[in-house]
Amino acid sequence: MKYRKIDSKYIIRIDKNEEIVASIEKVCIENKIQLGKITAIGAVNKVIIGLFKPEDRKYLSSELKGDFEITSLIGNITSKDNKPYLHIHINIADEKHRIFGGHLNLAMVSATCEVLVEEFAGNVERNFDEDIGLNLLKL
């Protein structure tokens, strides 16, 4: 992974065989990013995505393997327990142009991934909400 800062934005290139979530988290830790927006495109060959089931208060995860294009990756950066907290969703397309999507847990880059992180001034924390079962924004 390589990255460069331009004004309040970080341009990140995540390389083949690197994991997307861990790479973005590393940039956030190294640069003390506490609040921001994430967008990306690229190609992956292994993805773990989830869907939150409110009635069960848990995530159902699925692992997908194969060649996929990232058609959309969006998310935000907040803080929990003084650490970066990434909340990312992804849509990926297979060779038949079928789309799969959900909450991103893990994605392995197969060619490259181009990420833009826009940092905002300030900090927004998250707290666990017992009723919902999620870490919600503390506003």
N, C-alpha and C positions, 0 to 999 in steps of 0.2 A: 504494500500500500504506500502510496505517496500522496501528499497533499500540499496545498498552498493557500495562504490567506490573502484575500483581496478585500479591503475595507472590512465589513462585518460578515463576509462570506468566506466559506472554506470550500475549495474545489478539491475533491478527493477522487483518486483513481484507485480502485480496489482490483487487484490482479488475480489471475487464474489461481485456483485452489485456496483462495483466502475467503474468510467468512464475513458477510456484510455487516451483521449486527455488531459483532465484536470489533470490527474495524472502525465503525462509526463511534462506538463507545470509547475506543482508545483515543481517537481524535478529541472527543469531548473531555476526557480526563486530562490529557496532555495540555489542553488549552483552557481548561476550567470553564467550559461552556455549560451554563446552567439553564438557558432558555433559548429555544430555537426551532426552526422548521427544517424538515428533511425532504428532499426529492431526489429521485434517481432513475436511471435506465441502465440496461445492460443485459447480460446473459448468465444464466445459472443452470446447474445440472442436478442440484439437490436442494429441496426446499421443505421446511417444516412450517406449516401454516395452521392457525387455530381459529376456532369459532367459539365464542363465549355463550354458554347456555345459562341464561339468568335463573331459570327454575331449578337448576342443579347447582348453580354457583360455581361452575368450573368450565375450563377450556377443554374442547375436544380437538385433538391435534391429528394432522395427517401428514405423512411424509410422501413427497413426490420426487421421483427420479427420472431423468431424461434430459433432453435438450429443451430449454425454455428461454424465451425472450421476456425480460421484464417490461411490461407495457405500462406499468405505473407503480411507483413506490413512493408513498407519502407518509409523513409522520411528524412527530414533535419531540422536543427535548424539554424535559422538566427535571425536577430533583425529588429524590426520596432518600431520607437518611443521609443527607449531604453527599449523595452520589448522583451522577447523571441517570435519568430514567428515560429510556427510549420507548416510545409508543409508535410502532410502525405497522402499516398495512401494505400489502403487495398484491398486484395482479400479474400473472404470468401467462404466456400463450405457448401452446405446444405447436408441433409442425402442422397440425390440422387447424390451427388458429382457434382452438378451444381455449377459453379463459378459465383460470382457477385463481381464487383469491381468498384472502383472509388476513388475520393478525399474523405478522411475521415473527417467527421464533428463531429461525436459522435459514441461511441461504448461502450455498457454496458457489462461488463464481467459476464459470466455465471458460470465459474469454476475458471479459472486462466488465467493470461496473463503474459508472460515472455518477458521482454523488455531489449534490450541492447542499451544504448546510448554511443556513442563514441564522446568524446569532442575533438575539435581541438583548437589550439591556434589561437587567432585573433577574428575578428568580420567582418561579412558581413551584411550590411543593405539592406533593401528593400524599394523601392519607388513605389508609384502608377503610372502606365503608363496609361495616358488618352486614347491613341490610342487602346491599347489592352484591358484595363479594369481590369488589374491584378496588384498585388504587385510584381514587378520584382526585381531580384537581382541587386544591385548597385555595378558594378564591374569596 
